[in-house]
């Protein structure tokens, strides 16, 4: 019986099969890279706000404690957005005629909240409690970065689940003394040793079960 296919067909078939496997693998790798990129996660993207509030000036240069504005951070799930009255505590006397701060004064006069743009906007199916993390010695800078050096606040981590799970599985890498939680510039001399010690002292458990964040 005459040969129907040319002998090179076998080679072509093998190349096609292996080529398809590598192509699919490359596609999946490319999708994974895109999914972790700032284009998708918005990490590193600064948010323009209705009023150009500078954390670098207020928290960094003036040394205002995080809790002066985010009053609920030690007691509630949400850190809290400061009411306009908090701004006016200073700005009724300082830069009280600045055109830049007119939206703040208008908010105070009309008792209408300023519509700040959320920088860390978690999905509705994710539960995060600030007070639990603060009480366990997780510093603000571990999640928010050095906001005391930012004029416009930007999201630092990806906020993807793998980022959260990485810390939950090995919390020692981020735990600091509770009295240093709000100190943006604090650095441990030996984080590995100190972290292990503080995990035991604060009774921190390595938890990565779904119900911790998805409730």
N, C-alpha and C positions, 0 to 999 in steps of 0.2 A: 504494500500500500504506500502510495506516494506521501511524502511528508507535507502536511498542510501548512504548518507554521515554520518560518525561518528559525534556525537555531538561536539567533539573537533575541528572539521573543522571550526566552527564559531569562536572559540577562535584564531585558527591559522590565519584565514583571517584577523581578527582585528589587531593582532600583526603584520602581514605582511604589512598591509596598514599604520599603525602608524610608523612602523619601516622604511618603505620606505620614509615617510615624513621627519623623523628625519635624515635619511641617506642623502637625497637630501639637507636638510638644513645644515647638517654638511659639505657636499661637497662644497656648496656655500660659507660657512664661511671660509673653508680652502683656497679656491681660492682667496677670498678677502684678507686673511692674506698674502698669497704668493704675490699677486699683489702689496701690500703695503710694502713688504719686500725689504731690500737692494739688494737682488739677482735680483729683477726686476728693481727697480728704480735706482740702483747703488749709492744710498745715502751712504755716508761714505767711498766710495772707492777712495783711492788716485791714482792719475794718474802719471805714470812715464813719464818724459819729455825728449826730445832730449838733453837738457842741465839741470843739476840739480839745477834749480833756487829755492832759498829758500825765500818764502815770510816772514818767521819768521825772517830771517836775515835782509832782505832789508826793509820791512815795520815795523817790530817790533823793532829789535835791532838798526838799523840805522835811523828809523823814517822817511823813504821816503814816501811822500804823494802819495796816490793812483793815483792822477791825473798826476804825473810826467810820469808814463808809460801809463796809460789809459786816454789819453788826450782828447778823444771825449765824455767821460762819461756825461758831463754836457750839451752837445749840440746835441748829436746824439743818435739814437736808440742803436747802438753798442758802448760798452765802448772802443773798439779799442785794438788792439794788438800792443805793441811798436815795431817800426822798430829796426833793429840791431844797427843803429846809436845811439839810446838811451842807449843801453848797453855799447857801446864803448865810450860814453861821460865820463864814469868812468873807464872802463876797458882797455882803451888805456894807462892808467897810473897805475891802480891798478890791481894786479894779471895779468899783461899783458903777462906773459910767462906761465901761468898756463895751463897744458895739459887739464884740465877739460873744460877750456873755448876755446879750439881750434875750436869747431864748431861755436862759435860766431865770432871768427876772420875770419874763412873761409867764413862765411856768408857775412861778411863785405867786404872781398877781392873780392869775386865773385859776389857781389850784388844779392845774392840768399837768399830768406827768409827762416828762420828756420821754419820747420813744427811742430809747437807746437800742442799738443793734447788738444782738447777742453774738459773742465771739465763740463761746463754747456752747454749741447747740446740739445736745444729745437727742437721739431719736426718742419718741414717746415710749418705746418698749424697753428703754434702758433706765434703771434706777441708780442714782448716785447720791450719796449722803456726805455732805461736806463735814459735818460734825464728827462722824465716825472716823474719818481719815485724820482730821486735826487732832482728835483725842488720842490717836494711836501714833502720833509723831510724824505724820507725813507733811512735809513742808509745802507751802504754797508754790515755791519754785519748782518742785518736783513735777507738777502738772502744768503750771502756768509759765514756767520759765522766769527769767529775770525781768518781770514787769517794771521793776524800778529803773530799768534802762530803756524802756520802750516809750516813745511818744504816742504812737498808735498801737494799741494792744493787738497782738496777733495770736492765733492758735498755734501752740508749739508742737504738741504731739499729734499723731494721726487720728487719735480717738477711735481707732479700730479695735475690735475685740482682742486681737492678739497683743496689743499694747497694754490693755488692762490686765489680761491674764498673766502676762510676763511679770508684773509686779505682784499680783495675788499669789503666784506660785513661789516667788522669792522676794518677800517684802523687806528683807534685811538690807537690800541694796538702796532703799530709799528712806528708811526710818531714821529719824534724828531725835535728839532730846526735845521734849514738849516745849520747853522754854525757848527753843530756837525755831519753832515752826514758822513764825512770821518774820524771821530774819532772812532776807533774801540772799545775803552775801555769805551765809554760814557754810562752811565746808568742814567735813570730818577729816582728821588726820589719818585715820584708818577706818574707812566706812565698813569694810568687811567685818572687822572685829567688833566695832561699836554696834553695827546693825544686828549681829547675832545676839549680843548682850541685851539690846533694847527690845528685841522681839520677845525674849524670855521675860523681861521685866514688865512689859506692857501686856503680856498675855496674848500676843498676836498669833493667830492661826493662819496657816497657808490654806486658803479657800479658793477653789476655782469651780465649784459646782454652779450650775446654771441659775439656780434660784437666788444666788447672791445679788445678781444684777437684773435678772429678768423675773419680775414679780407680777 
